[in-house]
Amino acid sequence: DNIIISTPGRRAAIYKEWEINRKLEESKWQKKEEERREKLRQKEFAPKKAGFFGSDDRIMVNVLLNEKVKADLLLDTGASLVLLSKKFADEIKKKAKLTEGDIIKMQLADGRKTDARLILLDTLSVEDAKAENVIGAVLLDPEEDIGDGVLGMSFLSKFNFQIDNSEKKIILKKLDKDIKRKEMP
């Protein structure tokens, strides 16, 4: 029966109210999204505890390489890279992609020099502590007895880490790349 047509002033007021409400909703959504991202960031950078096994002078760690292959690696803070035995690297190639690089000369802990092939691991995880793009090497001499391999600093340097011998745990806290590291004087 009745059709009411808004005046131009009333239409402008409705549009203005809609715009204010849209901005409020957008602001609320952005705040929730920022809170969600911060929670994820805190979870990612929270310390992770991982068990280890071995004798008093050897710490062995269960790892997952490229999210597919399990290994037991010897934790060695003196090793600059993650090292894998040739036998174990051949096993990895059957199950997962392994990016290979140049052949290099490496010096082992006992001073011997040997050939190794550089590799890039897409991921290396120690329980919940995960690092991406970890540089490593495969020892090319099949006679080198290093078990599956060595967990070296190319992984460990991505974390602040502690070893809790009484609990047989390694505590790994991922470094936040957004935090500027203080330079030594």
C-alpha positions in Angstrom: 0.0 0.0 0.0 2.8 2.4 0.9 6.1 2.9 -0.6 8.5 5.2 1.2 11.4 6.5 -0.7 14.4 7.7 1.3 15.5 11.2 0.9 19.1 11.7 -0.4 20.1 12.8 3.1 18.6 9.6 4.6 20.4 7.4 2.0 23.7 9.2 2.8 23.2 8.6 6.5 22.5 4.9 5.9 25.6 4.5 3.8 27.7 6.3 6.4 26.3 4.0 9.1 27.1 0.9 7.0 30.7 2.2 6.4 31.2 2.8 10.1 30.0 -0.7 10.9 32.1 -2.2 8.1 35.2 -0.5 9.5 34.4 -1.7 13.1 33.9 -5.3 11.9 37.1 -5.1 9.8 39.0 -3.8 12.8 37.7 -6.6 15.1 38.7 -9.2 12.4 42.2 -7.7 12.1 42.6 -7.8 15.9 41.5 -11.4 16.1 43.8 -12.3 13.2 46.8 -10.6 15.0 46.0 -12.5 18.2 45.8 -15.8 16.2 49.2 -15.1 14.6 50.7 -14.2 17.9 49.5 -17.4 19.5 51.0 -19.4 16.6 54.3 -17.5 16.9 54.4 -18.1 20.6 53.7 -21.8 20.1 56.4 -22.0 17.4 59.0 -20.3 19.6 58.1 -22.0 22.8 60.8 -24.3 24.2 60.4 -27.9 23.0 61.6 -30.9 25.0 62.9 -33.9 23.2 64.2 -37.1 24.8 67.6 -38.7 24.1 69.3 -41.9 24.8 72.8 -43.2 25.0 75.6 -43.5 27.4 77.2 -40.7 29.5 79.5 -39.7 26.7 77.1 -40.1 23.7 73.8 -38.4 23.2 71.7 -40.0 20.6 68.6 -38.2 19.3 65.6 -39.5 17.3 65.1 -37.3 14.3 62.7 -37.1 11.3 64.3 -36.1 8.0 62.2 -34.5 5.2 59.1 -35.5 7.2 59.4 -39.1 6.1 62.6 -40.8 7.3 63.5 -41.6 10.9 67.1 -41.7 12.1 69.1 -41.9 15.2 71.8 -39.2 15.1 74.7 -38.5 17.5 74.4 -35.0 18.9 77.8 -33.3 18.3 78.2 -29.5 18.9 81.7 -29.8 17.4 80.3 -30.8 14.0 79.6 -27.9 11.8 77.1 -29.8 9.7 74.5 -32.5 10.0 76.3 -35.6 8.6 74.8 -38.7 7.2 76.4 -42.0 6.4 76.4 -43.1 2.8 74.4 -46.2 3.6 71.7 -44.1 5.4 71.6 -41.4 2.7 70.9 -44.2 0.1 68.0 -45.3 2.3 66.6 -41.8 2.4 66.7 -41.5 -1.4 64.4 -44.5 -1.6 61.8 -42.8 0.5 62.2 -39.0 0.1 63.7 -36.4 -2.1 67.3 -35.5 -1.2 68.7 -32.3 -2.7 72.4 -32.9 -3.4 75.2 -30.4 -4.1 78.9 -30.3 -4.6 81.6 -32.7 -3.3 83.6 -31.1 -0.5 86.6 -32.2 1.7 85.7 -32.6 5.4 87.9 -33.0 8.4 86.6 -35.5 10.9 87.0 -35.3 14.6 90.1 -37.5 14.6 91.8 -35.2 12.0 91.3 -37.4 9.0 90.0 -35.8 5.8 87.4 -37.4 3.7 85.1 -36.6 0.8 81.4 -35.7 1.4 78.6 -34.5 -0.8 76.7 -31.4 0.4 72.9 -31.9 0.8 70.0 -29.8 1.7 67.3 -31.3 4.0 63.9 -29.7 3.5 63.1 -30.3 7.1 64.8 -31.9 10.1 62.7 -32.4 13.3 63.6 -33.5 16.7 60.2 -34.3 18.1 58.3 -31.0 18.0 61.4 -28.8 17.2 61.5 -28.4 13.5 64.0 -26.6 11.3 63.7 -26.0 7.5 66.4 -25.9 4.9 69.1 -27.6 6.9 72.5 -27.9 5.2 74.2 -31.2 5.7 76.7 -33.6 4.1 76.8 -37.3 3.2 80.1 -39.0 3.9 81.0 -40.8 0.6 83.3 -43.4 2.1 81.0 -46.4 2.9 83.5 -47.6 5.5 83.0 -44.6 7.8 81.1 -45.9 10.8 79.0 -43.0 12.1 75.7 -45.0 12.4 72.9 -43.1 10.7 74.9 -39.8 11.2 75.6 -36.8 13.3 73.3 -33.9 14.4 75.6 -30.9 14.0 75.4 -27.2 14.3 73.7 -26.6 10.9 70.6 -27.7 12.8 71.5 -26.8 16.4 72.4 -23.2 15.5 68.7 -22.5 14.7 67.9 -23.0 18.4 69.0 -22.0 21.8 69.5 -25.4 23.4 70.2 -27.1 26.7 70.9 -30.6 27.7 69.2 -31.9 30.8 71.1 -35.1 31.7 69.0 -35.9 34.8 65.7 -35.9 32.7 67.5 -37.2 29.5 66.0 -34.3 27.6 67.2 -31.7 25.2 65.4 -28.4 25.4 65.3 -26.6 22.1 64.0 -23.0 21.8 63.8 -21.8 18.2 65.6 -18.6 17.5 63.3 -15.8 16.5 64.7 -14.3 13.3 62.8 -11.1 14.0 64.8 -10.4 17.1 67.9 -8.4 16.3 70.9 -10.2 17.8 73.3 -7.9 19.8 76.6 -7.6 18.2 79.7 -8.3 20.3 81.8 -5.2 20.9 
